[in-house]
Amino acid sequence: MSKIAVLGAGSWGTALAMVLCDNHHDVRIWTHNPDQKKAMELERRNQKYLPDISLPDSLTIYDDLSQAIEQVEAIVLVVPTKAIREICQKLNKVLHHKVVIIHGSKGIEPDSHYRISEMIKEELSLSLYDDVVALSGPSHAEEVSVKHPTTLTAASENGELASFTQDLFINQYFRVYTSKDIIGVELGGALKNIIALGAGISDGLGYGDNAKAALITRGLAEISRLATIKGANPLTFIGLSGVGDLIVTCTSAHSRNWRAGNMLGKGFQLNDVLNKMGMIVEGIRTTEAVSQLAKKENIEMPITTGIYDVIYEIRSPKEVVDDLMTRNRTNEVDDISSLLQNRYTN
């Protein structure tokens, strides 16, 4: 049994805490909101995020960060991308021993274009951890919380920490694989949110399965193109963090990004969408970051560019789809073949 702190009491943080409780660890979950802490303790539910799910009796809830992390062996960061730096800065002040750092967040930071692990490494004191593990894959908190079969990947350049994370979480309904390709796993988890926005837009426009299949497939090509140039293994994207995460996020009403895209496709303005959602939609911010990165690296990402134009340039979704469908002709696999050849011959 390990003592573990989950930082972030949203739907995914709560679901991961429940998995750890099922595995008989000493689990505490931290929220920055005192009112949420009181409500969760009183009702033994997370009413805003998982209202129909009873919290395990063994789960302890904190709003004091220093108390939540006292004597823990591992910290699981499950907060929005924009809060990662702030949380790490707070940990520097209250954490006084070395821990395993695991994160379950998915996003890219605008301007710096950093992945989550890069943000953590820039902010968190090196004396407090050895390396970072990313826990990612095709997963909805709503399904994990009712113990539906789910598979994820624990990725780290440190194989021992990836295996440690696998041992923490794996059970009969929550299967965890390991990988050393943290670049690919993090980029796959972040970039699929952009494509999920596009899938929602397509559905909101009333297009059918043909359009969505094309979007997912060509979206995977964009993800692979950018991620491989940034150092990822292209084979990662035929696995859980690539096609797996794309399928679950682009085809389910559980997906915040799909739901946001769906409303955009139906004609809602971005502010109205975000107000109706009432939760963080990571794909919005990631679209800005990846659009910047694609321009910087001179990488062709027409779907990402189109979604950026819908969100930030207020272009008509139908107009963007028409532009995508009338692009210059090209061969389907030339770019992927080139990436593979470059990776394994250089």
N, C-alpha and C positions, 0 to 999 in steps of 0.2 A: 504494500500500500504506500502510495506517494501522497505528499501534501501539495496541492496544486491550486493556484489562483487563476481564475478566468476573469480577465479585465474587459468589461463590456457586457451589459445585460440586455442586448438586443435579442432578436430571434435566434441568430446563429450562435452567439455566445451562450445563451441559455441552453440550446440543444446540445452543444459540446459539453457543457457542464453536466448535463443529464447523462450523457454517455459515460463520462468519467465517474459519476456516482454509481452507475450500473456496474462499473468495473471495480467498485469498492475502494476507491481512493478517497482521501480526505479533501473535499472540494469546497472552495469558497468562491463566490462570484461577486464582483465589484461593480457598482453603478455609481456614476458621478451625481446622481439625482437622489437626494434624501427621501423625497416623496415616493419615488419608485421603490426604494429599499423598504420603506415602511409598509407599502401596499403588498409587496411580494412576501414579506414576513407574515403579514396578517392573513392574506388570502391564499398563500402558498400557490400563487399563479403569477404569470407575467402577463397581465391583462392587455397591455398595449400590443405585444408582439406574438404571444402564443396563448391566447385567452382560454382555450379549451383544454389546456394541458396542466395537470397537477405537478407541482415541483416535488422532487424527492425530499423526504424528511431529513435526509443527511446533508442536504445542500445548505450551506451557511451564506447569508447575504450581508454584504458590507457596503457602506458608502465612505468609509475611511480607508484610503489606499494603504497607509502604513500598516494598519491592522490586517488588511486582506493579504498582504504579501509576507507577513511575519513567518519566518522559518519554512517557507515553501521551497520545494525542490524545482518546480517548474512554474513559469508564468505563460499563460496563453493569452495573447493579445488579439481581441476580436472587436476592434473599434473602427470607425470610418477612417479612410485614408487620411483625411485632413486632420484627424486627431492624433495620428501616430507620433509625430514629433513632440507634441505637448505631453503625451503620456510618458514618453521616454525621458523627457526633461524632469517630470515629477518623480519618476523612478530613481533617477540619479540622486535625488535628495533623500529618499526614504528607504532605498534598498541597500543593505549593508553586507550582503553575502552573494556568492556566485550562484546563478540559477541557469536552468535551461530555458531559452527564449523560443517560444513557438508562436507563430501568428496564423490566424485564419482569415485575414482580410484580403481583399482583392481590389487592386487599383494601381494607377500610376499617378505620380505627382506632377501637376503642370509646372512648367518652367524648368525645374531640375530634371524632369523625366525619370526620376528615381523609382525603382521598385520598392515594395514595402521593406524588404530586408536591407536594402541600401539606406533607406531613411533611418531604420533602427540603428544600423552600424554607425551612421554619422552622428546620431544623438546620444546613444546609450554608452556609458563608460565601459571601456574594454575590460575593466577589472570585474565586471558583473556577469559576464557570460563568455562562452568559448566560441559559439557560432549561432546562427539563426536557422530555425526549421520553418518551412512553409507547409501548412496543412491545407490541401486544396483538392478540388475535384467536383464531379457532378453531384450536387447535394442541395436539398431544400430542408430548412430547419423544420418545417411543418411535418415532413415525412420522417426525419431522424427522431423527432420527439415522440413519435408513435411506433418507433422501432421497425420501420420498414427497411429492407436491405439496402445498404448504401456502401459505396466504395470510394476511397480517397487515396491520395498520395502524400506521404511525408517526405519532403525534399530538403536536402541540405548538402553542402559540400563536405560536411563532417558526417560520414556514414554511421558512426556510433550514435550520434544524436538523432539521426533519422530513425534508426532502429529503436532507440529509447522511446521516441514519440509513437512509433508503431505499437510498441508493447503497452504504452499507456492507454491507447484508444481502442485497440482491436478487440472485438468480441463477436458473438454469433450473428449480429445484425449490422455491425459496423466494421467493414474490412478495410485495412490500411496496407498499402504497398509502399515501398521505399524507392527513392531516386536521388541521384546526386546532381540532377539537372535543375537546380533551383531557379535558374534564369528562365528556362522553358516553362516550368510549372507556374511561376509567378506571372509571366507574361501571358500564358494561356488563360489563366484565371482572370486576369484583368481585361484582356482584349476581347474575350468572348462577351463581355457586357455591352460592348459597342455593337457587336453583331446582333445581340438580343434586342437592343433598341431598334435595329433595322427590321428584325423579324416582327416585332410588335407593330412598327409602322406599316409593314406590308399587310399584316392582318387587319390593321385599322383601315387601310385603304380598300379592303375587301378582296384582295388578291388571294389566290388559293395555295394549295400545297406545292404546285410547280414552282411558284415564285419563291416560296420560303425555302424549299430544297436548294434552289440555285443560290439564294442568299447565304445559307449556312455553308454550302460547299465552297463558294468563292470567298466567303469570309474566312474560312479555315486557311485558304491559300494566302490571304493577306496576313493573318496571324503568323503563319509559318515563315513568310517572307521577312517580316520585320524581326521576329524573334531569332531567326537563324543568323541574320546579320548582326544581332546583338549578342551572339554567342551561344544560343540555345541549340540543343540537339533536335533536328527536324523530326526525328522519330518520336519525340515526346508528344507530338501533336496528333498522332494516330492513337493515343492512349487517353487516359481519364482526364488529363488536364487540357486536352485538345478537343477532339471530336466528342468525347464524353460530356465535358462541361458545356460545349456548344449545344448539344442536343437538349439537355435538361433545361438550359436557360432560355433557349429560343422557342421552346414548344410548350411551356407550362405557364398557366396563370399564376402560379406561385411566384414567378420571377418578377421582381420589382422592375427590372429593366424592360422586360417584355411588356408589362402593364403600362409603363411610362411611354414606350414607343407606340403602343396601341392607341393611347389617347392622342399622341401627336398625329398619328395617321388619321384619326377621326376629326382633326382640325382644332384641337385644344392648343392654347398657347403654353409655352414652357412653364411660366409662373403658375398658371392654373393647374398644370399637371403636378408640379411639385407640392402645391398646397393640398391637392386632393390626396396625393400619396401619403403625406405626413411622415415619410421616412426617407433616409438617404438613398438616392439612386446613383450608385457609384459610376455607372456608365456615362453619365452626363459629364462629370469631371474628367474621367478617363478619355473621353472623346476629344476634349480640349488638349490634354497632354499628348495623346498619340498623334493628333493632327500636327501639333508642333514638331514632334519627333520625326514624323514622316518627311516633313519639309526639310528639317535639319539634315537628315540622312539621305535625302533625295530618293525616297522609297515610294513607289507607286502604290497607293492604297485608296482606290476609287470609292469603295463602300464607306470607309471611314470618313473620307472627304465629303461624301454626300450627306452622311448623317450629321457631320459638323455643320454643314450648310443649313440643314433643317433646324438644328438646335440654335445655332449662334448667328446665322445669317438670315434666318426667318424665311428660307426658301420653301416653296410648296413641295411637300413630299412627293406628289405625283410628278412634278417637274424633275426632281432629282432621279426618280426611278426611270423616267424616259431618257434622261441623259446616260444613265448606266447601261440601258439596253441598246443605245445607239453608239457606244464607244467603238473605237477602231477595232477591227478584227484581230484576233491573236490566237495562238495555239494554247490549249488548256494547260499542258504540263511543262512547257518550255521553262518557265520561271522556277518551278520546283526542281526540275532536273538540274538546272544550273546551280541552284543552291546546294543540292546534294553533292554535285561534282566539285564545287568549290570547297565544301567542308572537308571532304575526304581525300582531296588531292593536294591541299595546302598544308 
